[in-house]
Amino acid sequence: MSRLRWFPLLALLLATLPGLAAGLPSPLTATSDKPLTVHFLDVGQGDAALVISPTGKTVLIDGGPPEARERLNKRLRELVNGPLDLVILTHPHLDHLGGLAQTLRTIGARRFMDPGFDHPSEAYRDLLEVVGDTVGQVMNPEPGPSSPNGLLTIGLGEGVSLTVLWPRAPKEPFLVGTRSDANSNSIVAKLTYGKTAFLLVGDAEPDTEGMLLKKGLDLSTTVLKVAHHGGRHSSTAAFLAAAKPQAAVISCGAKNDYGHPAPETLERLGAVGAHVLRTDRDGEVVAASDGNTVTLRTHGGDGAMVVVSGGQGLAPSVPVLVPPPAPETKRPGAGARQSRDDTGGASSRGGSEGQERYIGLKGSKVFHRETCSTLKRSKSERTVYPNREAALRERRPSEDCHP
């Protein structure tokens, strides 16, 4: 899928997301009486988090699965007045993008960011179509030519900053994941306010964590949004030792089919002393930082509260100015983009009547349930597998429908 991206004018960005201009207070200095609030929203087996800065700037990170879109948008309307300042899709999987199209249509957003990683999902292409129609300014998390070795940092006012640690394409190539390329190239961002920090990692894989460790980046954090819903592969011991989270939030669905969070992950989190809160058990988790401590409360659970302190050796984050863009050009909808998928007829391998079959799309490394909504919208050439075992021999399960 060829992607056409363009950057907003720097003046416009500074006007709506203050904090990028020179001379503002250091991110380690909290200057507001209002807190920085992060709502880890309860969207079932998926991810969605809403950041509200002390100055009222709003950033939505992911939009949960399709089945939670009504619940997500009802909650957002309770929390947000006017369009979101920024929507970030950490990676193009359905359990992270499922509610975003409706959010963009009903609530709106001034900017949209995703990794820029091509993905053959019809749901992703549909979302990009909505982005092209409703969002005027689209960003990739890439370093600018004026500071190619720096990191993209977005100021949210009053010393709050959001720094993207990964990916850095095209300055650095995307990772070729051993399990999921899309997961491995999830947007990993660090939100800082005063002495406190939130590390937001999407569905980062062990290879993502290893790469971040090799870079020697400051990963220390007060609160960690646990990768991949608490799956057993991510949140490696080495990564947690570097992050040193005092609290960890796991976004997952009650009694989900994957056993998330995995016992091994919970054990590793316990080994570093992190207080664990889970949306499947606690409902929405609301974290409020005054720049020195973070108070975490459960919105829909038993009302539990955890207070943790910041200042675990957090290094100052120096904002990097977003470079001036090329001249503005009207961004076409997704229908104008080329796709890696080819269209054509189905190539069937047969199957027993009454037994669920599994489908792989040409050019994709995953397989789907025959009833997956992604397949219903796709015209790509298909391979039909008679059973799950046959599909697993050639592909891995899709995270759109979890076959």
C-alpha positions, 0 to 999 in steps of 0.5 A, a space after each residue: 500500500 503506497 501511502 501519501 503523507 504530508 505535514 502541517 505547517 509548523 505555525 499551525 502545530 504550535 498554535 494548537 499544541 503549545 510546548 514545541 516552541 523554544 523557551 518553554 519550561 522543562 518537562 521536569 517542571 510541573 507548572 499547572 494546578 491541573 493534573 495530567 490525566 490518562 484514561 485507560 478506557 475499558 474497550 474489552 479485548 483491545 486498547 484505547 487510552 485518552 490523554 488530557 493535558 493540564 491545558 486541556 489538550 487531548 490525545 487518543 491513542 488507539 480505538 479498541 475493537 469494533 464491538 466496543 465502538 459505541 461504548 468508546 464513543 459514549 465515554 469520549 463524548 463524556 470526557 472531550 469537548 470539541 475535536 481531539 487534538 491528536 489521534 494516534 493509531 499505534 499499529 493497524 490491527 483491528 483490536 486497536 483501530 476498530 472504533 476510530 472511524 466512528 470517533 473521527 466522524 462523530 467527535 473529530 480530530 485535528 491530527 492523525 498519526 500512525 507508524 506509516 507501516 503498510 498493512 493489507 487489512 481492509 479495515 485499515 484501508 477503510 480507516 485511512 479513507 475516513 482519515 483522508 476525508 475528516 482529518 486535515 493534518 496527518 503525521 508520521 513519527 519520523 525525525 525531521 531533516 533539521 534533527 535527523 538523529 533526534 526524536 519527534 516530541 510533541 508538546 502538550 503545554 505546561 511542561 507535558 511532552 509526548 516523545 515517540 521512541 519508535 518507529 523512526 522510518 525512513 531514517 531507520 528501517 521498520 523491524 522485520 518481526 519474528 511474530 508480527 511485523 505490525 506489532 513490532 513496529 507499534 508506536 512506542 511513546 513516552 509521556 512525561 510531566 514533571 518527575 512522572 512518566 507514562 510509557 505507552 507501547 502498543 503491542 510492542 514485541 520482544 524484538 521491539 523491546 530489545 531494539 529500544 534497549 540497545 539504543 540506550 534510551 531512557 525507558 524508566 517510567 512511573 506507569 507502564 501500559 503493558 504491551 499486547 494485553 499482557 501476552 506472555 511474549 512481551 514485557 521481557 524481564 530485561 525491558 521491565 528492569 530498564 522501565 522500572 514501572 511502579 504501576 502497570 495497566 493491562 488492557 484486556 477483555 474479561 474471559 478472553 480466548 487468549 488467556 490474557 494477561 499471561 501468568 508469566 507476564 504477571 510474574 515478571 511485573 510482580 518481580 519488579 514491584 509494579 502495582 497491576 491494574 487490569 481493565 478486565 477486572 477493574 474497568 476503566 483505569 484513570 491515572 492523574 499526575 501532578 508532576 510528582 506523584 500519580 494517583 490511579 483509580 478504577 472508574 468501573 471496578 471496585 474503586 481501588 486507588 494506587 498512589 505512586 511517586 515519580 522521580 525514578 531517575 527520569 532524564 529530562 526530555 528535550 523537545 525537538 521541533 517538528 520541521 517545516 513541511 513541504 508545501 501543503 497538498 490535498 491529501 487524497 482518500 485511501 481509494 487513491 492509494 495503491 495496495 499490496 493486495 491483488 484482486 482475483 478469484 479464490 484458490 480453494 484447497 477444499 474443506 469438509 462440509 460443516 467444518 470451519 475453514 480459514 482464509 489467507 489473503 494473497 500478500 498477507 502473512 496471516 489467516 482469518 476465520 471464514 466469517 471475519 469482516 476483513 474478508 467480507 470487504 476484501 476482493 484479494 485472491 484467497 487461499 482456503 484452508 480446510 482446518 486451523 492446523 493446515 493454515 498454521 503450517 503456512 501463516 500465523 493467526 490474524 489479530 483482526 478475528 483471532 482464529 
